[in-house]
Amino acid sequence: MPRKSSLQSLVSKITAFTRERIVRAHLMLAKAEKIETGRVVAIDSTVTATDIKTPYDSDLLACSMEMCRLLEQGQKLTPEPLYRFTHHKRRNVRE
């Protein structure tokens, strides 16, 4: 898994020209899909401090286990389950 500093160093190498080409490509796609006309653009790049903590593996594992538990309970709500679900609990645990 790349570290934040590695990702940031790669992102910082993207030139303004490349960013503009990416934005134009997105705009062309949005126009073709009739999602956006591109006549008005509002950009806010304000940086603010937050108290959001960095997720740890244990936090992510707990979320994954909770989702599995809820999906298993949901399958029991109807005689014929409305969705297919395979529990991959063993894959979440480090060996």
N, CA, C and O atoms as a DFTB+ gen file, in Angstrom:
380 C
 N C O
     1  1       0.844      -1.175       0.000
     2  2       0.000       0.000       0.000
     3  2       0.892       1.242       0.000
     4  3       1.741       1.397       0.877
     5  1       0.702       2.117      -0.973
     6  2       1.547       3.316      -1.002
     7  2       1.247       4.240       0.178
     8  3       0.117       4.307       0.664
     9  1       2.262       4.933       0.617
    10  2       2.098       5.892       1.710
    11  2       1.550       7.209       1.163
    12  3       1.593       7.465      -0.041
    13  1       1.036       8.037       2.072
    14  2       0.482       9.329       1.665
    15  2       1.524      10.171       0.941
    16  3       1.219      10.832      -0.052
    17  1       2.747      10.142       1.441
    18  2       3.799      10.969       0.838
    19  2       4.107      10.506      -0.588
    20  3       4.400      11.329      -1.454
    21  1       4.041       9.197      -0.837
    22  2       4.284       8.685      -2.186
    23  2       3.188       9.145      -3.130
    24  3       3.462       9.592      -4.244
    25  1       1.942       9.033      -2.677
    26  2       0.828       9.474      -3.512
    27  2       0.900      10.971      -3.772
    28  3       0.673      11.419      -4.896
    29  1       1.214      11.748      -2.734
    30  2       1.288      13.192      -2.898
    31  2       2.392      13.578      -3.871
    32  3       2.222      14.507      -4.661
    33  1       3.518      12.880      -3.824
    34  2       4.605      13.213      -4.748
    35  2       4.201      12.918      -6.192
    36  3       4.595      13.636      -7.111
    37  1       3.423      11.868      -6.384
    38  2       2.946      11.564      -7.737
    39  2       1.900      12.575      -8.199
    40  3       1.931      13.020      -9.347
    41  1       0.981      12.934      -7.318
    42  2      -0.057      13.910      -7.675
    43  2       0.576      15.259      -8.004
    44  3       0.138      15.943      -8.929
    45  1       1.599      15.637      -7.253
    46  2       2.225      16.937      -7.489
    47  2       2.960      16.990      -8.832
    48  3       3.264      18.080      -9.317
    49  1       3.247      15.850      -9.432
    50  2       3.917      15.826     -10.734
    51  2       2.958      16.046     -11.904
    52  3       3.396      16.229     -13.040
    53  1       1.636      16.029     -11.627
    54  2       0.665      16.281     -12.691
    55  2       0.712      17.762     -13.023
    56  3       0.522      18.605     -12.146
    57  1       0.961      18.077     -14.275
    58  2       1.096      19.471     -14.689
    59  2      -0.269      20.129     -14.849
    60  3      -1.295      19.454     -14.935
    61  1      -0.261      21.459     -14.886
    62  2      -1.498      22.215     -15.081
    63  2      -2.123      21.862     -16.431
    64  3      -3.345      21.778     -16.549
    65  1      -1.295      21.660     -17.432
    66  2      -1.783      21.295     -18.763
    67  2      -2.537      19.964     -18.721
    68  3      -3.605      19.828     -19.318
    69  1      -1.973      18.987     -18.011
    70  2      -2.612      17.676     -17.896
    71  2      -3.916      17.781     -17.118
    72  3      -4.913      17.161     -17.489
    73  1      -3.913      18.557     -16.046
    74  2      -5.149      18.744     -15.271
    75  2      -6.235      19.368     -16.137
    76  3      -7.396      18.963     -16.074
    77  1      -5.858      20.345     -16.939
    78  2      -6.843      20.984     -17.821
    79  2      -7.402      19.978     -18.823
    80  3      -8.602      19.979     -19.098
    81  1      -6.549      19.127     -19.365
    82  2      -7.031      18.101     -20.304
    83  2      -7.993      17.130     -19.626
    84  3      -8.974      16.700     -20.232
    85  1      -7.712      16.782     -18.361
    86  2      -8.603      15.888     -17.617
    87  2      -9.958      16.557     -17.411
    88  3     -11.000      15.937     -17.626
    89  1      -9.944      17.823     -16.995
    90  2     -11.201      18.549     -16.767
    91  2     -11.988      18.663     -18.071
    92  3     -13.204      18.471     -18.081
    93  1     -11.304      18.971     -19.159
    94  2     -11.999      19.080     -20.456
    95  2     -12.603      17.746     -20.887
    96  3     -13.706      17.710     -21.433
    97  1     -11.887      16.653     -20.643
    98  2     -12.417      15.329     -20.987
    99  2     -13.663      15.022     -20.161
   100  3     -14.641      14.490     -20.687
   101  1     -13.633      15.351     -18.881
   102  2     -14.811      15.151     -18.022
   103  2     -15.977      16.005     -18.492
   104  3     -17.120      15.548     -18.518
   105  1     -15.685      17.249     -18.865
   106  2     -16.730      18.146     -19.330
   107  2     -17.356      17.636     -20.626
   108  3     -18.576      17.680     -20.788
   109  1     -16.529      17.158     -21.539
   110  2     -17.062      16.616     -22.796
   111  2     -17.970      15.417     -22.536
   112  3     -19.018      15.277     -23.166
   113  1     -17.568      14.559     -21.612
   114  2     -18.387      13.410     -21.257
   115  2     -19.702      13.860     -20.614
   116  3     -20.767      13.326     -20.923
   117  1     -19.617      14.843     -19.721
   118  2     -20.824      15.352     -19.060
   119  2     -21.779      15.990     -20.065
   120  3     -22.995      15.849     -19.940
   121  1     -21.242      16.684     -21.051
   122  2     -22.090      17.268     -22.092
   123  2     -22.738      16.183     -22.933
   124  3     -23.922      16.268     -23.258
   125  1     -21.965      15.161     -23.286
   126  2     -22.505      14.069     -24.100
   127  2     -23.602      13.316     -23.361
   128  3     -24.570      12.872     -23.979
   129  1     -23.465      13.167     -22.052
   130  2     -24.460      12.463     -21.232
   131  2     -25.586      13.396     -20.785
   132  3     -26.516      12.970     -20.101
   133  1     -25.494      14.686     -21.180
   134  2     -26.481      15.714     -20.810
   135  2     -26.623      15.854     -19.293
   136  3     -27.721      16.021     -18.763
   137  1     -25.472      15.778     -18.612
   138  2     -25.436      15.953     -17.162
   139  2     -25.124      17.410     -16.820
   140  3     -25.679      17.971     -15.875
   141  1     -24.236      18.007     -17.598
   142  2     -23.740      19.343     -17.311
   143  2     -23.482      20.068     -18.623
   144  3     -23.049      19.465     -19.604
   145  1     -23.757      21.393     -18.629
   146  2     -23.493      22.176     -19.840
   147  2     -22.092      22.773     -19.824
   148  3     -21.505      23.007     -20.881
   149  1     -21.553      23.022     -18.637
   150  2     -20.211      23.590     -18.538
   151  2     -20.174      25.086     -18.707
   152  3     -19.099      25.657     -18.891
   153  1     -21.326      25.741     -18.650
   154  2     -21.359      27.193     -18.830
   155  2     -20.859      27.924     -17.590
   156  3     -20.255      28.990     -17.704
   157  1     -21.103      27.361     -16.403
   158  2     -20.682      27.994     -15.154
   159  2     -19.887      26.982     -14.340
   160  3     -20.290      25.830     -14.182
   161  1     -18.753      27.438     -13.829
   162  2     -17.925      26.564     -13.006
   163  2     -17.627      27.270     -11.690
   164  3     -17.230      28.435     -11.679
   165  1     -17.818      26.566     -10.592
   166  2     -17.475      27.094      -9.270
   167  2     -16.509      26.124      -8.624
   168  3     -16.802      24.935      -8.496
   169  1     -15.360      26.628      -8.219
   170  2     -14.335      25.783      -7.618
   171  2     -13.994      26.339      -6.243
   172  3     -13.768      27.539      -6.085
   173  1     -13.960      25.463      -5.259
   174  2     -13.567      25.847      -3.911
   175  2     -12.444      24.921      -3.473
   176  3     -12.663      23.721      -3.307
   177  1     -11.269      25.448      -3.287
   178  2     -10.137      24.624      -2.871
   179  2      -9.644      25.037      -1.484
   180  3      -8.455      24.944      -1.181
   181  1     -10.578      25.496      -0.648
   182  2     -10.225      25.918       0.704
   183  2      -9.791      24.718       1.533
   184  3     -10.454      23.681       1.536
   185  1      -8.688      24.866       2.225
   186  2      -8.194      23.806       3.098
   187  2      -8.595      24.147       4.518
   188  3      -8.335      25.249       5.000
   189  1      -9.228      23.196       5.185
   190  2      -9.626      23.414       6.572
   191  2      -9.144      22.249       7.422
   192  3      -9.059      21.114       6.955
   193  1      -8.834      22.543       8.661
   194  2      -8.396      21.497       9.593
   195  2      -9.606      20.708      10.069
   196  3     -10.660      21.287      10.334
   197  1      -9.464      19.401      10.178
   198  2     -10.547      18.560      10.672
   199  2     -10.007      17.629      11.741
   200  3      -8.797      17.439      11.870
   201  1     -10.915      17.058      12.499
   202  2     -10.506      16.126      13.539
   203  2     -10.822      14.684      13.143
   204  3     -11.091      13.846      14.004
   205  1     -10.790      14.400      11.860
   206  2     -11.044      13.046      11.370
   207  2      -9.777      12.225      11.580
   208  3      -8.692      12.608      11.141
   209  1      -9.933      11.102      12.251
   210  2      -8.748      10.282      12.528
   211  2      -8.457       9.350      11.355
   212  3      -9.347       8.993      10.583
   213  1      -7.223       8.977      11.248
   214  2      -6.793       8.046      10.215
   215  2      -7.346       6.662      10.537
   216  3      -7.205       6.198      11.669
   217  1      -7.978       5.985       9.561
   218  2      -8.513       4.653       9.859
   219  2      -7.383       3.629      10.003
   220  3      -6.399       3.651       9.264
   221  1      -7.554       2.752      10.956
   222  2      -6.600       1.673      11.163
   223  2      -7.198       0.375      10.632
   224  3      -8.405       0.290      10.409
   225  1      -6.360      -0.627      10.431
   226  2      -6.836      -1.914       9.936
   227  2      -7.937      -2.487      10.819
   228  3      -8.902      -3.063      10.316
   229  1      -7.798      -2.332      12.124
   230  2      -8.800      -2.880      13.037
   231  2     -10.154      -2.198      12.840
   232  3     -11.198      -2.844      12.938
   233  1     -10.135      -0.883      12.561
   234  2     -11.387      -0.166      12.296
   235  2     -12.042      -0.683      11.020
   236  3     -13.248      -0.925      10.983
   237  1     -11.235      -0.848       9.981
   238  2     -11.763      -1.323       8.710
   239  2     -12.284      -2.745       8.838
   240  3     -13.306      -3.088       8.243
   241  1     -11.599      -3.566       9.599
   242  2     -12.026      -4.947       9.812
   243  2     -13.356      -4.979      10.564
   244  3     -14.238      -5.772      10.234
   245  1     -13.499      -4.124      11.568
   246  2     -14.750      -4.064      12.328
   247  2     -15.907      -3.651      11.422
   248  3     -17.002      -4.205      11.527
   249  1     -15.678      -2.689      10.538
   250  2     -16.723      -2.258       9.595
   251  2     -17.096      -3.397       8.658
   252  3     -18.276      -3.617       8.385
   253  1     -16.111      -4.112       8.172
   254  2     -16.354      -5.224       7.267
   255  2     -17.164      -6.319       7.956
   256  3     -18.091      -6.879       7.371
   257  1     -16.809      -6.617       9.191
   258  2     -17.528      -7.657       9.931
   259  2     -18.967      -7.229      10.210
   260  3     -19.878      -8.056      10.162
   261  1     -19.180      -5.953      10.501
   262  2     -20.523      -5.441      10.754
   263  2     -21.375      -5.513       9.481
   264  3     -22.546      -5.887       9.538
   265  1     -20.791      -5.158       8.344
   266  2     -21.531      -5.258       7.077
   267  2     -21.926      -6.701       6.800
   268  3     -23.049      -6.962       6.371
   269  1     -21.023      -7.633       7.037
   270  2     -21.337      -9.049       6.831
   271  2     -22.475      -9.487       7.735
   272  3     -23.374     -10.210       7.307
   273  1     -22.436      -9.047       8.990
   274  2     -23.489      -9.412       9.934
   275  2     -24.850      -8.892       9.476
   276  3     -25.845      -9.614       9.530
   277  1     -24.891      -7.625       9.021
   278  2     -26.145      -7.040       8.563
   279  2     -26.657      -7.713       7.287
   280  3     -27.860      -7.925       7.135
   281  1     -25.751      -8.047       6.376
   282  2     -26.157      -8.721       5.147
   283  2     -26.716     -10.109       5.442
   284  3     -27.675     -10.542       4.802
   285  1     -26.126     -10.801       6.399
   286  2     -26.643     -12.118       6.790
   287  2     -28.033     -11.986       7.403
   288  3     -28.920     -12.786       7.104
   289  1     -28.231     -10.987       8.256
   290  2     -29.547     -10.770       8.858
   291  2     -30.581     -10.420       7.789
   292  3     -31.720     -10.883       7.846
   293  1     -30.181      -9.607       6.820
   294  2     -31.097      -9.199       5.756
   295  2     -31.580     -10.372       4.927
   296  3     -32.721     -10.373       4.464
   297  1     -30.733     -11.370       4.732
   298  2     -31.137     -12.545       3.957
   299  2     -32.220     -13.345       4.676
   300  3     -32.991     -14.053       4.029
   301  1     -32.288     -13.245       5.991
   302  2     -33.261     -14.014       6.764
   303  2     -34.617     -13.315       6.853
   304  3     -35.560     -13.881       7.406
   305  1     -34.734     -12.098       6.323
   306  2     -35.984     -11.350       6.443
   307  2     -37.093     -11.886       5.536
   308  3     -38.273     -11.703       5.837
   309  1     -36.743     -12.529       4.457
   310  2     -37.742     -13.090       3.542
   311  2     -37.451     -14.569       3.340
   312  3     -36.301     -14.992       3.458
   313  1     -38.484     -15.368       3.035
   314  2     -38.246     -16.797       2.806
   315  2     -37.265     -17.029       1.653
   316  3     -36.402     -17.902       1.736
   317  1     -37.396     -16.257       0.592
   318  2     -36.486     -16.322      -0.567
   319  2     -35.587     -15.094      -0.485
   320  3     -36.081     -13.980      -0.658
   321  1     -34.279     -15.249      -0.228
   322  2     -33.404     -14.070      -0.122
   323  2     -33.485     -13.200      -1.372
   324  3     -33.546     -13.709      -2.491
   325  1     -33.487     -11.889      -1.172
   326  2     -33.602     -10.940      -2.280
   327  2     -32.262     -10.684      -2.967
   328  3     -32.219     -10.053      -4.023
   329  1     -31.182     -11.163      -2.382
   330  2     -29.856     -10.951      -2.958
   331  2     -28.951     -12.111      -2.586
   332  3     -29.181     -12.829      -1.614
   333  1     -27.905     -12.268      -3.404
   334  2     -26.906     -13.302      -3.113
   335  2     -25.802     -12.668      -2.290
   336  3     -25.377     -11.542      -2.551
   337  1     -25.347     -13.406      -1.295
   338  2     -24.287     -12.893      -0.435
   339  2     -23.398     -14.050      -0.015
   340  3     -23.883     -15.065       0.486
   341  1     -22.109     -13.898      -0.219
   342  2     -21.141     -14.896       0.223
   343  2     -20.297     -14.266       1.316
   344  3     -19.689     -13.214       1.117
   345  1     -20.266     -14.897       2.442
   346  2     -19.516     -14.374       3.583
   347  2     -18.037     -14.724       3.409
   348  3     -17.676     -15.900       3.354
   349  1     -17.200     -13.718       3.325
   350  2     -15.761     -13.914       3.152
   351  2     -15.024     -13.569       4.447
   352  3     -13.941     -12.985       4.411
   353  1     -15.596     -13.920       5.560
   354  2     -15.033     -13.562       6.858
   355  2     -13.600     -14.039       7.016
   356  3     -12.762     -13.320       7.561
   357  1     -13.315     -15.229       6.550
   358  2     -11.955     -15.749       6.721
   359  2     -10.923     -14.943       5.951
   360  3      -9.762     -14.881       6.353
   361  1     -11.327     -14.329       4.858
   362  2     -10.379     -13.519       4.074
   363  2     -10.009     -12.228       4.782
   364  3      -8.960     -11.649       4.499
   365  1     -10.859     -11.762       5.704
   366  2     -10.583     -10.516       6.400
   367  2      -9.575     -10.673       7.529
   368  3      -8.951      -9.695       7.941
   369  1      -9.413     -11.861       8.022
   370  2      -8.550     -12.105       9.168
   371  2      -7.128     -12.370       8.694
   372  3      -6.903     -13.189       7.803
   373  1      -6.181     -11.678       9.290
   374  2      -4.781     -11.918       8.908
   375  2      -4.317     -13.256       9.442
   376  3      -4.695     -13.661      10.541
   377  1      -3.513     -13.926       8.677
   378  2      -3.016     -15.239       9.077
   379  2      -1.610     -15.145       9.600
   380  3      -1.026     -16.158       9.985
